[in-house]
Amino acid sequence: MLQSALTRRQLIQGLVAVLAPAAAPTQAAGIGPYDPATLPPGIRSRFVHHINGITMHVLEAGYQSGDRPGVLLLHGFPELAYSWRKVMPPLASAGYHVIAPDLRGYGRSDGTDVLYDDDLGPSRMLNRVLDAVGLVSAFGYRSVDVVGHDFGSPVAAWCAVIRPDIFRSVVLMSAPFGGTPTLPFDSADAPPTEVATRRSRESIQAELVAQDPPRKHYQWYYSTPEANDNMWHAPQGVHAFLRAYYHMKSGDWKQNEPFRLEAWTGTELAQLPHYYVMELDQGMAENVASEMPSAAEIDACEWLPDDELSIYSTEYDRNGFQGGLNSYRVGITGGNVDLQVFSGKTIDQPSLFIAGKSDWGVYQRPGAVERMERSACTDMRGVHLVDGAGHWVQQEQPAEVSRLLLEFLQRLKSEGGA
């Protein structure tokens, strides 16, 4: 009878609350900071408490003096703050205090214990912006520069849209920001016909299923109940899954020769590699398994040697992927509808875009990079496609990315903006 009234998860949560009501989840789980030996010199791992109701794990560099300008680095999926390890020391050496958190639901920050059917509110974009604002405030800054890669790119973009007073500049990496939502305008006396402003993901999914062979969009797949289990319990194991996934989206995978797509249609999207538009009958683990690099290729991979990949695989093997996947579900189900209140707003701060020249992420949303350049960002200082890099540009080509970041930041400083 009791089991029918309360779920097993609720019972466990209740026992935890009784036995340890004041313990922060990260610390209660016995997870401490990284061993300093796993990090480059000058970077430390720490926890920051009471950030929008959670404890966040943060990598930090340039913390030795208290009067440095702050730079906030936001990672993507499936990544961690650790993905910034190669650009943090150069930024710190140039005089910046560099702060890179594990986002909510990732790594050693709270929120990794979520299930598919849990409340999606914490994963809404507006709440992720609040996480960033809370972290900036906790470190004692009134304003910072923000940099985001992959999923961190839209988070950084929305930080810039919503709080331009706090985020004085923005660098977007690998995922262009196509602008804020549009609303029907001057439509009060229009005929009551349904006006579609864009093709829904549902209609695109139907078009992709009709392709030969049948396909599905990865974001739609990431919003399904089976995605987490498929990757967390991949037949090849988490470590081998991540190796194949990172390899396939990198400049090392020679099939990555991206080009602009003409339109948001099933036929056009079907040209994307299978890590974006997947085989219909396969999960992501199966889609990337066939492209697992050889032992020789792994040994030759200087940008992600196996001991560094182990940092990622250890975290994801412990937590699974649902903490990050819930944000995809929010997007698919319309959970970010509240962002429509910012319709028509632009990013007016100085902005920059950086991606790998072999990164399909630049073009997977047709027209986004053009809208970013022409209208979404009114002070775009440059679009840079880096040679020798795919999607993981700051890891694959850290020297060039660091140079571009510092050139941008130091120019702003000379203009009096930082």
LINLIN-V594433 format. One record per residue. N is the residue number from 1. OMEGA is omega in radians with two decimals (none if undefined). D_CENTER is the distance of its C-alpha to the mean C-alpha in whole Angstrom. Layout:
BEGIN
N;OMEGA;D_CENTER / N;OMEGA;D_CENTER
END
This chain:
BEGIN
1;3.14;43 / 2;-3.12;40 / 3;3.12;38 / 4;-3.13;38 / 5;-3.12;37 / 6;3.07;34 / 7;3.10;32 / 8;3.14;31 / 9;3.14;28 / 10;3.11;30 / 11;3.14;33 / 12;3.14;30 / 13;3.12;29 / 14;3.10;32 / 15;3.11;33 / 16;-3.13;31 / 17;-3.13;31 / 18;-3.04;35 / 19;-3.08;35 / 20;-3.01;32 / 21;-3.03;31 / 22;-3.05;30 / 23;3.03;28 / 24;-3.05;24 / 25;-3.11;23 / 26;-3.13;21 / 27;3.13;24 / 28;3.13;26 / 29;3.11;25 / 30;-3.12;26 / 31;3.13;23 / 32;3.06;23 / 33;3.05;22 / 34;2.92;21 / 35;-3.13;24 / 36;-3.12;25 / 37;3.14;26 / 38;-3.05;22 / 39;3.03;21 / 40;3.10;22 / 41;3.10;25 / 42;3.10;24 / 43;3.07;21 / 44;3.11;22 / 45;-3.10;20 / 46;3.05;21 / 47;3.05;20 / 48;-3.02;20 / 49;3.03;22 / 50;3.06;22 / 51;-3.14;19 / 52;3.07;19 / 53;-3.12;21 / 54;2.96;19 / 55;-3.13;19 / 56;3.00;16 / 57;-3.02;16 / 58;2.88;15 / 59;-2.99;16 / 60;3.07;19 / 61;-3.11;21 / 62;-3.07;24 / 63;-2.98;24 / 64;3.11;28 / 65;-2.95;29 / 66;-3.06;29 / 67;-3.13;29 / 68;2.99;26 / 69;-3.08;24 / 70;3.05;20 / 71;3.14;17 / 72;-3.10;14 / 73;-3.07;11 / 74;-3.04;7 / 75;-3.12;5 / 76;-3.11;2 / 77;-0.14;5 / 78;-3.07;7 / 79;-3.11;7 / 80;2.98;9 / 81;-3.13;10 / 82;-3.13;13 / 83;3.13;11 / 84;-2.99;12 / 85;-3.04;16 / 86;3.13;17 / 87;-3.13;17 / 88;-3.14;18 / 89;3.10;21 / 90;3.11;22 / 91;3.11;21 / 92;3.13;23 / 93;3.13;26 / 94;3.04;26 / 95;-3.11;26 / 96;2.98;23 / 97;-2.97;21 / 98;-3.06;18 / 99;-3.12;16 / 100;-3.13;12 / 101;2.74;12 / 102;-3.13;10 / 103;3.06;8 / 104;3.13;11 / 105;-3.09;11 / 106;2.94;10 / 107;-3.06;13 / 108;2.98;16 / 109;3.11;15 / 110;3.10;16 / 111;-3.13;15 / 112;-3.08;15 / 113;-3.09;18 / 114;3.04;18 / 115;-3.08;19 / 116;-3.05;19 / 117;3.12;21 / 118;3.11;20 / 119;-3.13;20 / 120;-3.10;17 / 121;-3.14;17 / 122;-3.12;15 / 123;3.11;12 / 124;-3.10;13 / 125;-3.12;11 / 126;3.12;15 / 127;3.07;14 / 128;3.03;11 / 129;3.11;13 / 130;3.03;16 / 131;-3.12;14 / 132;3.13;13 / 133;3.14;17 / 134;-3.14;18 / 135;3.10;17 / 136;3.14;18 / 137;-3.12;21 / 138;3.12;22 / 139;3.03;22 / 140;3.14;25 / 141;2.99;23 / 142;3.10;24 / 143;3.13;22 / 144;2.91;19 / 145;-3.11;17 / 146;3.14;13 / 147;3.12;11 / 148;3.12;7 / 149;3.09;6 / 150;3.13;4 / 151;3.07;2 / 152;3.13;4 / 153;3.06;6 / 154;3.07;8 / 155;3.11;8 / 156;3.13;10 / 157;-3.14;12 / 158;2.99;13 / 159;-3.11;13 / 160;3.13;16 / 161;-2.96;17 / 162;-3.10;18 / 163;3.12;19 / 164;3.10;20 / 165;-3.13;23 / 166;-3.06;20 / 167;-2.92;18 / 168;3.03;20 / 169;-3.11;18 / 170;3.01;15 / 171;3.14;13 / 172;-3.06;11 / 173;3.01;10 / 174;3.13;10 / 175;3.14;9 / 176;3.11;12 / 177;-3.07;13 / 178;3.08;16 / 179;3.13;17 / 180;-3.12;18 / 181;3.05;20 / 182;3.08;23 / 183;3.05;26 / 184;-3.08;30 / 185;3.12;32 / 186;-3.04;36 / 187;-3.05;36 / 188;-3.10;38 / 189;3.14;41 / 190;3.08;39 / 191;-3.09;40 / 192;3.09;39 / 193;3.14;37 / 194;3.12;33 / 195;-3.14;31 / 196;3.12;28 / 197;3.10;26 / 198;3.08;23 / 199;3.12;24 / 200;3.08;22 / 201;3.12;20 / 202;3.14;23 / 203;3.09;25 / 204;3.14;23 / 205;3.10;23 / 206;3.11;26 / 207;-3.13;27 / 208;3.10;25 / 209;-3.11;27 / 210;3.14;30 / 211;3.11;29 / 212;0.04;31 / 213;-3.14;29 / 214;-3.06;27 / 215;3.04;24 / 216;-3.12;21 / 217;-3.04;17 / 218;-3.14;14 / 219;3.04;13 / 220;3.12;16 / 221;-3.13;16 / 222;3.14;13 / 223;-3.08;15 / 224;-3.11;18 / 225;-3.03;20 / 226;-3.02;20 / 227;-3.10;17 / 228;-3.12;16 / 229;-3.12;20 / 230;-3.10;20 / 231;-3.11;17 / 232;-3.13;18 / 233;3.13;22 / 234;3.14;21 / 235;-3.11;25 / 236;-3.09;24 / 237;-3.08;22 / 238;-3.08;19 / 239;-3.14;20 / 240;3.08;21 / 241;-3.12;18 / 242;3.11;16 / 243;-3.13;18 / 244;-3.11;19 / 245;3.13;15 / 246;3.13;14 / 247;-3.03;18 / 248;3.14;17 / 249;-3.09;14 / 250;3.05;16 / 251;3.12;19 / 252;-3.14;21 / 253;-2.93;21 / 254;3.10;24 / 255;3.12;23 / 256;3.06;20 / 257;-2.97;22 / 258;3.07;20 / 259;-3.12;22 / 260;3.03;22 / 261;-3.05;23 / 262;-3.02;25 / 263;3.09;24 / 264;3.13;22 / 265;3.14;24 / 266;-3.12;25 / 267;3.12;27 / 268;-3.10;24 / 269;3.14;21 / 270;3.09;23 / 271;-3.14;23 / 272;3.09;20 / 273;-3.02;19 / 274;3.03;19 / 275;3.01;16 / 276;3.10;15 / 277;-2.87;18 / 278;2.94;20 / 279;-3.02;23 / 280;-3.01;24 / 281;-3.13;26 / 282;2.96;23 / 283;-3.14;20 / 284;3.14;17 / 285;3.14;19 / 286;-3.11;22 / 287;-3.09;21 / 288;-3.04;20 / 289;-3.10;23 / 290;-3.13;25 / 291;3.08;23 / 292;-3.13;23 / 293;3.12;24 / 294;3.10;28 / 295;3.13;29 / 296;3.12;30 / 297;3.11;26 / 298;3.13;25 / 299;-3.11;27 / 300;-3.07;27 / 301;-3.10;23 / 302;-3.07;23 / 303;3.10;19 / 304;3.08;18 / 305;-2.97;22 / 306;3.14;22 / 307;3.08;22 / 308;3.05;19 / 309;-3.13;17 / 310;3.07;19 / 311;3.11;17 / 312;-3.03;14 / 313;3.09;17 / 314;-3.12;19 / 315;-3.11;16 / 316;3.06;15 / 317;3.12;19 / 318;-2.96;19 / 319;-2.89;17 / 320;-2.99;16 / 321;-2.97;13 / 322;3.13;13 / 323;3.06;12 / 324;-3.09;8 / 325;-3.11;10 / 326;3.10;12 / 327;3.06;10 / 328;3.12;10 / 329;3.08;14 / 330;-3.12;14 / 331;-3.10;13 / 332;-3.06;16 / 333;3.13;18 / 334;-3.10;18 / 335;3.10;17 / 336;-3.09;16 / 337;-3.13;19 / 338;3.10;20 / 339;3.10;18 / 340;3.10;21 / 341;3.13;23 / 342;3.13;21 / 343;3.12;22 / 344;3.11;24 / 345;3.14;22 / 346;2.99;21 / 347;-3.06;19 / 348;3.06;22 / 349;3.01;21 / 350;-3.08;21 / 351;-3.10;18 / 352;3.06;17 / 353;3.13;15 / 354;3.05;15 / 355;3.03;14 / 356;3.13;16 / 357;3.13;19 / 358;-3.07;18 / 359;3.06;15 / 360;-3.14;15 / 361;3.12;12 / 362;-2.96;14 / 363;-3.02;17 / 364;3.03;15 / 365;-3.02;16 / 366;3.08;19 / 367;-3.05;20 / 368;-3.08;17 / 369;3.10;17 / 370;3.10;21 / 371;3.11;20 / 372;-3.10;18 / 373;-2.95;21 / 374;-3.00;24 / 375;-3.04;23 / 376;3.11;19 / 377;-3.04;20 / 378;3.11;23 / 379;-3.14;23 / 380;-3.06;21 / 381;3.11;22 / 382;3.02;21 / 383;-3.04;19 / 384;3.04;19 / 385;-2.93;19 / 386;3.07;19 / 387;3.03;22 / 388;-3.12;21 / 389;2.96;18 / 390;-3.02;15 / 391;-3.03;12 / 392;-2.88;11 / 393;-3.09;13 / 394;3.05;13 / 395;-3.09;14 / 396;-3.11;17 / 397;-3.04;18 / 398;-3.12;18 / 399;-3.13;21 / 400;3.10;21 / 401;3.10;17 / 402;3.12;19 / 403;-3.13;22 / 404;3.12;20 / 405;-3.10;18 / 406;3.08;22 / 407;3.12;24 / 408;-3.08;22 / 409;-3.10;22 / 410;3.03;25 / 411;3.10;26 / 412;3.14;25 / 413;3.13;27 / 414;3.09;30 / 415;-3.13;30 / 416;-3.08;30 / 417;3.14;27 / 418;none;25
END
